[in-house]
Amino acid sequence: MTPRPALERPIGLLHATAMVVGIIAGVSIFVQPSEIIRYVPGIPGVLAVWTAAGLLTLAGALVAAELASAFPRTGGLYVFLKETISPACGFMWGWAMLWSMHSGIIAASAVIFGRSLARIVPLGDFGIRLAAIGVIVILSMVNYIGVRQGSLLQTIVTIAKIAAIVLILAMVVLFGSAARSTPQPAAAASTPFHYFVLAVGAGLFTFGGWHMVTYAAGETRNPERTIPRALLIGVLTVTVCYLALNAAYLYLLSPQTISGSNLIIADAANAVAGPRAAAAVSALVILSSLGVLNGVILAGPRTYYAMATEGLAFRWLAAVHPRFHTPYKAIVLQMVWACFLVSIGSYLALFTAVIYTEWFFFALMTIGLFRLRRRASYSPRFRAWGFPVVPLLFAVSAFVVAAIQCARSLTTDPWKTALGLLLVMLGLPLYYLWKRPHAHH
């Protein structure tokens, strides 16, 4: 009898770290500073928001690192929730990932890629969507033919992206004093707490995706040690880059200019190098969107594969390609659905309506760690620093951020928010329907 194809383990520390950095450091760092400064107009407050977002992300990464060392297998957060909370909770996460959160990130990043490309090559709306669909298909096929190829591409793109950011910072150091505008002092009024939390939430959105490296644990060499190290190195690297970029923005531009900017990196580059820097900025945004896209496309199918191997999704999603050793059917399903979302233009409604719900799941993941620590036989290779204070702080912060974001969404767009919550909650009855005998055959 021919043995069933299995996943390979080509991902090492460099590739895993590149995955963490490449997914986190996406295009939002070039946009979100404008959103944050609207909530917290003072320069010290802005830097405090970014520091808080970085520290909270690090706290979450510590929790995920310990859970990854305890459950070093394919599936990431789905596995953590299933093993520490309940299989139903894990199913709901995977359900929301496929139909909204994860596929929405792919669709949104692909459209941003298309719009950035349109700054260099003239494209209409149809052309932008076609470019978005094309890049999803191309990167999906790269990951289809092997995780080695996908992780290598991720490493190359991430190194190039970090090099570009370092070059921008070097230009600010060398030429920034001549280009610096005279900052207008921001109002000295104190910032309400809920505004600060909303600003931190916007910052945390910019740090999104830090947990996705855990999805590919089954294809990582020595995952008990590699994934925790990649998470810590990656999150710290991104935090330093984000603080440096925001310091550069605040040095070059006034708070009022930042607040009114649609693409803050373009305004900063224009201040240093003039209008001709727009093409270079567009290239950097394209590079960043490619890094996010490739990393997310690589990570997502591993969850659907894990769910299928454990009987919580269609069994055909557990198929491993006999030659390429990848979960190829799960990759194709994700590709088709993300392309469909781009084509009908509804990705934004799906994505924005449920993105805050992932923070409820992060809080549940942390509660799962507390439950796990009570098991007498529990002995992971890595333990989260500062337990129980740091994980508890992360769990409470995750609940607060999710609740405030949810309340704000219900106020601004109640129908989409209710639809998004309903979509996630629909996973619970579907889980029990799925678990009925022969329900998924």
C-alpha positions in Angstrom: 0.0 0.0 0.0 1.4 3.4 -1.0 2.0 5.6 2.1 -0.1 8.7 2.3 1.9 11.9 1.4 3.0 13.9 4.4 3.9 17.6 5.0 7.6 18.4 4.8 9.6 20.5 7.4 11.7 23.0 5.4 11.0 26.1 7.5 13.8 27.2 9.7 14.3 30.1 12.1 15.2 32.7 9.3 12.1 31.7 7.3 9.8 31.6 10.3 11.0 35.0 11.5 10.6 36.5 8.0 7.0 35.2 8.0 6.3 37.0 11.3 7.9 40.3 10.2 6.6 40.0 6.6 3.0 39.5 7.7 2.9 42.1 10.5 4.8 44.9 8.6 2.2 45.4 5.9 0.8 48.5 4.3 -1.1 49.7 7.3 2.0 51.3 8.9 1.9 53.7 5.9 -1.7 54.7 6.6 -2.7 54.0 10.3 -0.5 56.8 11.9 -3.0 59.3 10.5 -5.9 57.4 12.2 -4.1 57.2 15.5 -3.1 60.9 15.7 -6.8 61.8 15.2 -7.5 60.0 18.5 -4.4 61.1 20.3 -3.1 64.4 18.9 -0.1 64.9 21.1 3.3 63.6 20.1 4.0 61.9 23.4 0.6 60.3 23.3 1.2 59.0 19.8 4.5 57.3 20.8 2.8 56.0 23.9 0.1 54.4 21.7 2.6 52.7 19.5 4.6 51.5 22.5 1.5 50.1 24.1 0.5 48.3 20.9 3.9 46.8 20.6 4.0 45.6 24.2 0.6 44.1 23.9 1.5 42.3 20.7 4.7 41.0 22.4 2.5 39.8 25.3 0.2 38.0 22.9 3.3 36.5 21.1 4.6 35.2 24.4 1.3 33.4 25.0 1.2 32.0 21.4 4.9 31.0 21.8 4.2 28.8 24.9 1.1 27.3 23.3 3.1 26.5 20.1 5.8 24.8 22.1 3.1 22.8 23.9 1.2 21.9 20.6 3.8 22.0 17.9 1.6 20.9 15.1 -0.2 22.4 12.1 -3.2 24.6 12.8 -2.0 27.4 15.1 -4.8 29.2 17.0 -7.3 26.5 15.9 -5.3 23.9 17.7 -4.7 26.1 20.8 -8.5 26.8 21.2 -9.5 23.2 20.5 -7.1 21.8 23.0 -7.5 24.3 25.8 -11.0 25.6 25.5 -13.2 23.3 23.4 -13.4 21.8 19.9 -16.4 24.0 19.2 -14.4 27.2 19.9 -11.6 26.0 17.6 -14.1 25.3 14.8 -15.6 28.8 15.2 -12.2 30.3 14.7 -11.5 28.2 11.6 -15.0 29.0 10.2 -14.5 32.8 10.7 -11.0 32.6 9.2 -12.1 31.0 5.9 -15.2 32.9 5.2 -14.3 36.4 6.5 -11.2 37.3 8.5 -8.4 35.5 6.7 -9.8 35.6 3.2 -10.8 39.2 3.8 -7.1 40.1 4.7 -6.0 38.4 1.4 -8.6 40.2 -0.6 -7.9 43.6 1.0 -4.1 43.3 0.6 -4.5 42.2 -3.0 -6.7 45.3 -3.8 -4.1 47.5 -2.1 -1.4 45.8 -4.3 -3.6 46.6 -7.4 -4.1 50.3 -6.3 -0.4 50.7 -5.6 0.4 49.2 -9.0 -2.0 51.7 -10.6 0.2 54.5 -9.3 2.9 53.3 -11.7 0.9 51.7 -14.5 -2.4 53.3 -15.5 -5.3 50.9 -14.4 -9.0 51.4 -14.1 -11.2 49.8 -11.5 -11.4 46.6 -13.6 -7.7 46.6 -14.0 -7.1 46.9 -10.3 -9.4 44.0 -9.5 -7.7 42.0 -12.3 -4.3 42.7 -10.9 -5.5 41.8 -7.4 -6.9 38.4 -8.6 -3.7 37.8 -10.6 -1.4 38.3 -7.6 -3.6 36.0 -5.4 -3.5 33.3 -8.1 0.3 33.6 -8.7 1.2 33.6 -5.0 -1.2 30.7 -4.3 0.5 28.7 -7.1 3.9 29.4 -5.6 2.7 28.0 -2.3 1.0 25.2 -4.1 4.2 23.9 -5.5 6.0 23.9 -2.1 6.2 25.5 1.3 10.0 25.7 0.6 9.3 28.0 -2.3 6.7 30.0 -0.4 8.9 30.5 2.6 11.9 31.5 0.5 9.8 34.1 -1.4 8.6 35.4 2.0 12.2 35.7 3.2 13.4 37.6 0.1 10.5 40.0 0.2 10.8 40.6 3.9 14.5 41.4 3.7 13.9 43.7 0.8 11.1 45.5 2.8 13.2 46.0 5.9 16.1 47.2 3.8 13.7 49.8 2.1 12.5 51.0 5.5 16.1 51.3 6.8 16.9 53.3 3.6 14.0 55.7 4.3 15.1 56.2 7.9 18.7 56.8 6.8 17.4 59.5 4.3 15.5 61.1 7.2 18.7 61.2 9.3 20.8 62.6 6.5 18.4 65.0 4.8 15.5 65.4 7.2 16.6 68.5 8.9 16.5 70.5 5.7 13.1 69.1 4.7 11.5 69.4 8.2 8.3 71.4 8.3 7.6 73.6 11.3 5.3 71.5 13.6 2.2 73.2 14.8 1.6 72.5 18.5 -1.2 70.1 19.1 -3.9 70.9 21.6 -2.9 70.2 25.2 -6.2 68.8 26.2 -6.1 65.4 27.9 -7.2 62.3 25.8 -10.3 60.4 27.0 -9.5 56.8 27.9 -11.7 55.3 25.3 -10.0 57.4 22.6 -6.7 56.1 23.8 -8.0 52.5 23.6 -9.4 53.2 20.1 -6.0 54.5 19.1 -4.3 51.4 20.6 -6.8 49.2 18.7 -5.8 51.0 15.5 -2.2 50.3 16.3 -2.9 46.7 17.1 -4.5 46.4 13.7 -1.1 47.4 12.3 0.5 44.6 14.3 -2.0 42.1 13.0 -1.0 38.6 11.8 1.7 38.0 14.4 0.2 34.6 15.3 0.1 33.2 11.8 3.6 31.6 11.9 2.1 29.0 14.3 -0.2 27.7 11.6 2.8 26.1 9.8 4.3 24.4 12.9 3.9 21.0 11.2 6.2 22.2 8.4 8.8 23.9 10.7 12.0 22.3 11.9 12.1 21.8 15.7 8.9 23.9 16.1 9.0 23.8 19.9 12.1 26.1 19.8 11.9 27.7 16.3 8.4 29.3 16.6 8.8 30.9 20.0 12.1 32.4 18.9 10.7 33.6 15.6 7.7 35.2 17.3 9.9 37.1 19.8 12.5 38.2 17.3 9.9 39.1 14.7 7.6 41.2 17.0 10.6 43.1 18.5 11.9 43.8 15.1 8.6 45.2 13.9 8.1 47.2 17.0 11.5 48.9 16.6 10.7 49.6 12.9 7.3 51.1 13.7 8.6 53.4 16.5 11.4 54.6 14.2 9.0 55.2 11.3 6.5 57.1 13.5 9.3 59.2 15.0 10.4 60.0 11.5 6.9 61.0 10.5 6.5 63.2 13.6 10.0 64.8 12.9 9.3 65.6 9.3 5.6 66.6 9.4 3.3 68.5 11.7 0.5 66.5 13.6 -2.0 68.4 11.5 -0.4 67.2 8.2 -0.2 63.6 9.5 -3.9 63.7 10.6 -5.0 64.8 7.1 -2.8 62.4 5.1 -4.1 59.5 3.0 -0.7 57.9 2.6 1.7 59.3 5.3 4.8 57.5 3.8 4.2 59.4 0.5 4.1 62.8 2.3 7.2 62.0 4.3 9.1 60.9 1.2 7.9 64.0 -0.6 9.2 66.1 2.2 12.7 64.5 1.9 13.1 63.8 -1.8 10.3 65.7 -3.6 7.4 64.5 -5.8 9.6 62.0 -7.7 9.7 59.9 -4.6 6.0 58.8 -5.2 7.1 55.9 -7.5 9.6 54.7 -5.0 6.9 54.8 -2.3 4.5 52.9 -4.5 7.1 50.3 -5.0 7.6 49.9 -1.2 3.8 49.6 -0.7 3.7 47.0 -3.4 6.6 45.1 -1.7 4.8 45.3 1.6 1.5 44.0 0.2 3.3 41.1 -1.4 4.9 40.2 1.9 1.5 40.2 3.7 -0.2 38.4 0.9 2.4 35.6 0.6 2.6 35.0 4.3 -1.2 34.9 4.8 -1.7 32.7 1.7 0.9 30.3 3.2 -0.6 30.3 6.7 -4.3 30.0 6.2 -4.7 26.6 4.4 -2.8 24.9 7.3 -5.7 25.6 9.6 -8.2 24.2 7.1 -6.0 21.2 6.6 -5.7 20.6 10.4 -9.5 20.9 10.8 -10.0 18.3 8.0 -7.6 15.8 9.5 -9.5 16.0 12.8 -12.9 15.6 11.2 -14.0 19.2 11.5 -14.0 20.1 7.8 -14.5 18.2 4.5 -12.0 15.4 4.4 -10.8 16.4 0.9 -9.2 19.5 2.5 -6.8 17.2 4.3 -5.3 16.0 0.9 -1.5 16.5 0.6 0.0 16.7 -2.9 2.0 13.5 -3.6 4.8 15.5 -5.3 4.8 18.9 -3.7 3.8 17.8 -0.1 1.4 20.8 0.4 -2.3 21.0 1.4 -3.1 21.8 -2.2 -6.8 21.5 -2.1 -7.0 23.8 0.9 -4.8 26.3 -0.9 -7.0 26.2 -4.0 -10.2 26.7 -1.9 -8.7 29.7 -0.2 -7.6 31.1 -3.5 -11.0 30.7 -5.2 -12.9 32.3 -2.3 -10.5 35.3 -1.9 -10.7 35.9 -5.7 -14.5 35.8 -5.5 -14.5 38.4 -2.7 -12.3 40.7 -4.8 -14.5 40.2 -7.9 -17.7 41.2 -6.1 -16.1 43.9 -4.0 -17.6 42.7 -0.7 -14.4 41.9 1.1 -14.3 45.2 3.0 -17.8 44.7 4.5 -16.9 41.1 5.6 -13.5 42.1 6.8 -14.3 45.2 8.8 -17.4 43.7 10.3 -15.6 40.9 12.0 -11.9 41.9 12.3 -12.3 43.0 15.9 -13.8 39.5 16.8 -10.3 38.0 16.5 -9.4 39.8 19.7 -12.1 37.9 21.6 -10.5 34.7 20.4 -7.1 36.0 21.5 -8.5 36.5 24.9 -9.9 33.0 24.9 -6.5 31.7 23.8 -4.9 33.3 26.8 -7.6 31.8 29.1 -6.7 28.5 27.6 -3.1 28.9 28.6 -4.2 29.5 32.2 -6.3 26.3 32.0 -3.3 24.4 30.5 -1.0 25.5 33.3 -3.2 23.7 35.8 -2.5 20.3 34.2 -0.1 18.3 36.3 1.6 16.7 33.3 2.1 20.0 31.5 5.8 20.7 30.7 6.3 22.9 27.6 9.7 23.7 26.1 9.0 27.4 26.4 7.1 29.3 29.1 5.7 32.8 28.7 7.6 35.5 30.6 5.9 37.3 33.4 3.2 34.6 34.0 0.5 35.2 35.3 0.7 39.1 35.1 1.7 39.5 31.4 -0.9 37.0 30.0 -3.6 38.3 32.3 -2.9 41.9 31.1 -3.1 40.7 27.5 -6.4 38.9 28.0 -8.0 41.9 29.7 -6.6 44.3 27.1 -7.9 42.0 24.3 -11.4 41.9 25.7 -11.4 45.7 26.2 -10.1 46.5 22.7 -12.6 44.0 21.2 -15.6 45.4 23.2 -14.8 49.1 22.5 -14.3 48.4 18.7 -17.5 46.3 18.6 -19.5 49.1 20.4 -18.0 51.7 18.0 -18.9 49.5 14.9 -22.5 49.0 16.2 -22.8 52.7 16.5 -21.4 53.6 13.1 -22.7 50.6 11.0 -25.0 48.4 13.1 -26.3 46.2 10.2 -22.8 45.2 9.0 -21.6 44.6 12.5 -24.6 42.5 13.4 -24.1 40.5 10.2 -20.5 40.0 11.0 -21.2 38.8 14.5 -23.9 36.5 13.2 -21.5 35.0 10.7 -19.0 34.2 13.4 -21.7 32.8 15.8 -23.1 30.7 13.0 -20.1 28.5 13.5 -21.4 27.2 16.8 -24.6 25.5 15.5 -22.7 24.4 12.4 -20.2 22.6 14.6 -22.8 20.5 16.3 -24.4 19.8 13.0 -21.1 18.7 11.6 -20.4 16.4 14.6 -23.5 14.4 13.9 -22.6 10.9 12.5 -22.0 10.9 8.8 -22.8 14.6 8.5 -19.6 15.4 6.6 -19.5 12.5 4.3 
